[in-house]
Amino acid sequence: MNILFSPPDISDLEIELVTQALKSGWITTGPKTKLFEKRIAEYCGADMAACMNSATSCLEMTLRVLGIGKGDEVITSAYTYTASASIIDHVGAKIVLCDVAKNDFHLDYDKLPELITERTKAIIPVDIGGVMCDYDRIYKAVDSKKHLFNPGDNKYLKAFDRPVILADGAHSLGATYKGKKSGSVADFTCFSFHAVKNLTTAEGGAVTWVNRDGIENSELYNDYMLLSLHGQSKDALTKNTPGSWEYDIITTGYKCNMTDILASFGLAQLERYDRLLTRRREIVRAYDETLSSPCISQLKHFGKDFSGNCHLYLMRLKGIDENKRNELIKSLADIGIGCNVHYKPLPMHTAYKNLGFDIKDFPNAYEQYKNEISLPLHTLLTDDEVRYVCEKVNELIK
């Protein structure tokens, strides 16, 4: 066996639509990107979406659209990939890390209110593994401290009476919380379409948002477009209209737009997405049923009020430490099973140590990390491969 951890699932449909884009003569941001934005918004139950070159760009441009920067604070989880936090540093705001709850991969909702100050402008909860956070508890936490909220002069922040909830939904496209899809629950949600994600465009991302009094959606969308393409008043598609060459630079923006090649890839993936999710859920149920050792605990993808999209299979092995965990990953690799770890907590990385963070202050995050293994989970896995993974894991942890 040679079971890869997470290869992309590319069919003839992706190849056909990307080829059509290549032959169309329009390969940068254009009609396919606009169509993909429309389809993503529809899928999520949102009115609009803005596509960019990554979820990281979507997160950062949202902070910038909201005017968040120097002197402000933004809270996110200590148990996540760096993109959830690095974008806070990029805009000049202060990163505030929240530990996860005991025996949980999501941030500690009870601790969250303690971290909110008069400088807090946003919370970035992380939908880890494709399982959405408990957003009722997050909204309750920010509402409890709304008396501290100061929106400043930003026209969008003024529409809020509390810190903004900006979901890192990099993993959670298609997941649901209390009957609503990711992308229609938090104030803003940013998705990733990186190569290892459930829906991929190779590289790419999208942001959706919930309608709110005081925010005009088309104006917000235009501001995203300005920021993501150099602050240019016309995109390339509009400039290409005969006689419409002239444009203005409204602000010194950034360069993180999506292209029609990638959007065409995404349109094909979205057409297949429900079937891809069905297969992922079959695999997760097989893992849950077959990995029966009492020493195993898993991230739960299915519950009364939620359904994950089965992006990652996060598994903890009780009673082992980092060294034993790493040895087990190597043993699995030796017999053809590629595994991973999600995640090494941010305070354990050099960049965050240099910012003053210490893993000792985040004991629950460390406990989650030290014995976590992510098993292969993708739609190219066969039933025989799933059985092989379960068999070998059960053998090795006896």
N, C-alpha and C positions, 0 to 999 in steps of 0.2 A: 504494500500500500504506500501511496505518496499523497497524503491528504493535506492540501494547502489550507492555510488559515482562512483566507477570505479573498478568493479571486473574483473578478467581475463576471457577471452573467451577460454575455453579449450575443444576441441572436441576429439572424439575417435582417430583421426589421431595423435594428440600429444601423447596420451597415447600409441598408437601402436608403434610410432617411438622411444619414450623414453624406452619402454619395450624392443624393439629390441637392443637398446644400452646397457641396463642392462644385457641382455642375451649374448651379443657379447663377454663379457670378457674384453672389452676396455671401460672404463668409464671416464678416464681423457682425457687430450688433445690428440686427435688422428685423425683418418680419417674423422669422422663426423664434427669435428671442421674445418678441412681444407676445406671440402666440403661447409660448411656454409659460410666460408669466401669467397669462390669463388662465391656462389650464391648472397651474399650481394653485392659484387663488381659488378656483372652483373646487378643486380636490379638497382643500383645507377648510372650505366654508368661509373664506374671507372674500372681501370685495376686490382687493387688489394685492399684487405681489410685485416686488422688485428683484430682479435677478442680477447677480454679480459673479465674480470669479471664484468666490469661496464663502463659506459661512463666516470665516474670520472677517472678511471685508464687510459682510452684512452687519455683523455685530459692531464693528468699529464705526461704520458709516451711520449706524443708528445712534450711537453715543454722540457722534458729531452733529447729526441732525438735531438732536436734543440739546445741543450746546453744552454738553458735559465736558469738563476739563479741569484745569488747575484750580485747586481749592475745594473740589468736589470729592465725594467718596462713592464708590460702587462696591457692593457686596457680591461675592460669588463663592462657590464651593471650593474647599481645599482639595477635594477628591475629583479631579477633572484633568483634561488635557490643557496645556498652557494657553490655547487660544481663548478660553473663557476668561482668562485674567490678563493676558498680555495686552489685549486691546484697551484695557483700562489704563495701563501704563502709557500706551501709545498716545492717548488723548491728554495725558498730563494729570489725570485724576489719581486718587489714592486707592490702591487695591486693599479691600478688607475681606479676609478669608473667613469663612464659616466652616466649622467642623461638621462632619456628617453625624447623624444620630447613631447611637450604639447599634451594631449589627444591621446597619442600613447603608446603602450606597448613595442615598439622597441627603441633602443638607439637613441640619438639625432645625426643624421648624420652631422648636421651643427656644432655641438659642438666638434665632434670627432677630427678634425684637430688641435684644440687648445690644446688638451691633448697629442699630439704626440711630443716627444722630441728625442734627440739624444740617449737616453737610451731605447726607445720603441722598443721592439723586436717582439711583436705580439699583435693582436687585437682579442678578443674573443667575437664576436657578438652572441646573443642568439635568436634562432628561436622559440620564445615563442608560446606556444599553438599549434605548428605545422604549423605556418605561417612563411615562410622564410623572413629574412631581405631583404632590398633593397641593394643587393650586388654591384650593379653598383655604388651606392653612397659611399659605404664603400671602394671599390677599388679606386674611385676618391679621397677620403679623404687621404688614405695612399700614393697614388701617389703624392699628392700635397706636401707631406713632405718627399719624398724619399731622398732629398739631406741631410737629417739629419741621415739617416739610417747607422748604423755601424754593420755589421754582426759578427765581431770578428773572432775567429778562427774555428768556427763550420763549418764542411764540407757541411751541408745542408743549413744553413743560408747563406752561401756564394753564393748559387744558386739564392738568392733573392736580389733585389736592393731596397727593401722597407720592412716594417714590415709584417710579415706573418699573413694571415687571417685564424684563427683557429676557425671554427664555432662550437658553442655548439648546435649541432643538436639533442640533447637528445630527443626532441619532434617531429622532422621533417622528419622521414623516410617516403618517398613516396610523400612529398610535392614537388611542382615545382616552379621554378622562371624563367620566360622567356623561357619556354620550356625545361629547364634542371632540373633534379631531384636533390634534396638535396643529397650531397655526391659527386657531380661533378661540383660544383660552387665555393665554397671556396677552398683555398689551401689545407686545411685539414678539415674534418668534423667528429665529434664524435657523435655516436648514443647510446641511452640507450635502453636496452631490459628489464628494471625493470618491475615488476608485473603489474604496472598501465599503461604501455606504450601500444601503438597501436599493436606493435609486441613484445611479451614477451618471454624470456627464463627463467623467474623467477628473475634471476639476470644476467646481462651480458651487453656487449657493443661492439662496433666496430668502427674502424677509417678507413676512406677512404681518398684518396688524389688525386689531379690533377697532371697529368704528367708534369714534368718541366725539361728543359735542365739543366744538371749538377747534377741531382738526378737519380740514378739508382734504379728502383723500388724494385728489389729483394734484393738489399743491405739494403734499408730502411726497408723493411719487416723483414729481418733478425735482424736488430738492434731492432725493436719492440719486436721480439721474445726473444732476449737476455735479454732485460730489464724486460720483463714480466715473465721470468722464471729464476730468480737468476743469470742471466748472464751466464747461462750454454750453452756450445757450441753445445749440442745436446738435442733435446726435447725427451720426454719419448718414443715417437713412434720410433724415430731413434735409441735410445739406446736399444730398445727391439729387434732389428734385431740381430739374433744369431752372437755372436762374436764381437758385437759393443758396449760393455759395457763402454769403456773408453771415458771420456769427459774432457773438460777443463772449468774452470770458467774464462770467459774473463773479466768480470767486476762484481762488487758487486751489482747485480741487485735487482729486486723486485719479488713479487710472486702475480701475478694478471692474470693468464692465464684462458681461458675458458675451460670447460670440454665437452666431447662428449655427456654426458647426456643433458646438457643445449643446446648444438648445435643441437641435435636431436629435442628437443622441438622447437627450432628456425626454423629448416628446415620445420617442419609441419606448423608453423605459416606463414612462407613465402609462402608456397604453397597456403594458404588460404587468403593471405594478400589483394589482389585486391578486393575480396568479402567483407572483413572486412572494407576496406576503403569506398566501395560503401555504406554500411550500415551507417557508420559514417556520410557521406555526406548527406544522406537522413535525418538523425536526425537533423543535423545543419540547413538544409534548413527548416525543420519543425519548429524549434525554431525561426529562423529568420522571418518566415512568421507569426507566431502566437503570439510572444511576441512583440506586436505592440505599447506599451505605448511610448509616446515621451520622457519619462524620462529614457528609456533604450538605452544604446549604447553598441555595441558588437564588439569584435575582428572580423574583416572581413576575412573570409576564402577563398573568391572567388573574383577575380578581373581580370582586363584586362591582366596583365602580371604575375599573380601568381595563384596558387591553393593550399590551405592548406590541410593538411591530417586530419583535424578535430580532433586533439588530445584533446584539451580543449575548452570548451565554456566559454570564459571570458566575463562577462557581468557587466557593470557599471550602477549604479542607480544615476542619476544626482540629486544633491540637498540634499543628505544624508551624514552623517558623519560615523565614525567608529562604534559608539555605535548603531546607527540605523541599520547599515549593520549587525552587530553581532546579534542584536535582530531578524532581518529577517531570518538569517541563523538558529537560534534556532526555530523560528516559523515553518520554512520549515521542520526541523528535527522532530518537534512534530507531523507533519502530514505525516511522512514517506518518506521525500525527503532528501537524503544526499547531502550536498553541501560542497564547500571548498573555499579557497582564494588563488589566485596565482598572486602575491606573496607579502609577507611582505618584503619590500625593505631591502637590506643588511645592510644599515646604522642604521636600527632600532634594529638589533640584537646585543647582548652583545659582541660577538667576534669582530665584526666590529667597534663597539664603542670603544673597547679597542685598536683597530688599529688606532684610531683617526678620524673615519668617523662620520659625523653628518647629520642626515636626513634633517636639515635645508638647507644644501647645495644641496639637490636634491629635489626641490619642486615639479617637475612634477611627479617624482616617487611616492611621497607621495599622490598626488592628484589621481593618478591612483589606488593606493592601498586602500584608505580610504573607497571607496564605491564599490569595486569589489567583485563579487560573481561568482564562477565557478559552473555551473549546471552539473548534472549527464550527462555523455556522454560516452557511451560504447555500444558494439554490442549486449549485452544481453537485452538492453532496448526494450520493445514492443511498438507498436504504441499507445496502450492505456496508457502506462506509460508516454510516451512523451506528450500526450494530457493532462494527469493529472498534470504533472509538469508545463506545460504552463498555464493551468487553475488556479492552485494555486498561481503561481507567479503573474499572472495578477490580481487576487483577492487581494493579500497582498500589492501590490504597488499602489492600487487605492488612 
